[in-house]
Amino acid sequence: MYFVHVNRNIIASNTKHGRSEPAVRIQKGRYGKPTYATEVRLPAGGIIRYSPLSPILPCGARLVIECEEKPEVIS
């Protein structure tokens, strides 16, 4: 399972400091090494999952896109 989510802390930092660091995070499994991107093509069959009461990922993400196949990093 691959997880895709947007890191809101990076977005806030980019806004505050005038940067353009990639904020979309992709990782394989809950504890996989993350890859960051600014644009991602999702495979068919992805599911958006929201868990308001407990984090889905160890980083604290509560809203993720779950994909069986690996998402394609465009940039």
C-alpha positions in Angstrom: 0.0 0.0 0.0 1.3 3.5 -0.9 0.2 6.6 1.0 0.1 10.1 -0.5 -0.6 13.1 1.6 0.1 16.9 1.7 2.4 18.2 4.4 0.7 21.3 5.6 3.8 22.4 7.6 5.8 22.6 4.4 3.1 24.7 2.8 3.1 27.1 5.8 6.9 27.3 5.7 6.9 28.0 2.0 4.3 30.7 2.4 6.2 32.3 5.3 9.7 32.2 3.8 8.9 32.6 0.0 10.1 29.1 -0.8 8.8 26.3 -3.1 9.8 23.1 -1.3 7.8 20.0 -2.4 4.9 19.4 -0.1 3.3 16.2 -1.5 4.7 13.2 0.4 4.6 9.6 -1.0 5.6 6.5 1.0 5.3 2.8 0.7 3.6 1.4 3.9 3.1 3.3 7.1 6.8 3.4 7.9 8.4 3.7 4.5 11.0 6.2 3.5 9.1 9.3 2.1 9.6 10.8 -1.4 8.5 14.4 -1.8 7.1 15.9 -5.0 5.2 18.9 -6.2 3.1 17.0 -8.7 2.0 13.3 -8.7 -0.1 11.2 -11.0 -2.3 8.8 -9.0 -3.1 5.3 -10.3 -6.7 4.2 -10.9 -8.4 2.9 -7.8 -6.9 5.3 -5.2 -9.0 5.9 -2.1 -9.1 9.1 0.0 -9.2 8.2 3.7 -9.9 10.6 6.6 -9.5 9.5 10.2 -10.5 12.4 12.5 -10.0 10.6 15.8 -6.6 9.1 15.3 -3.6 9.6 12.9 -3.3 7.2 9.9 0.5 7.7 9.6 3.1 8.0 12.3 3.8 11.6 11.2 0.3 12.5 12.3 -1.5 12.6 8.9 -5.2 12.1 9.3 -6.1 12.5 5.6 -4.3 10.4 3.0 -4.8 8.9 -0.4 -4.2 5.1 -0.4 -3.0 3.4 -3.6 -2.2 -0.2 -4.3 0.1 0.7 -7.2 3.0 3.2 -6.9 2.0 6.8 -7.7 4.1 8.5 -10.5 6.2 11.5 -9.5 5.9 14.1 -12.3 7.9 16.8 -10.6 
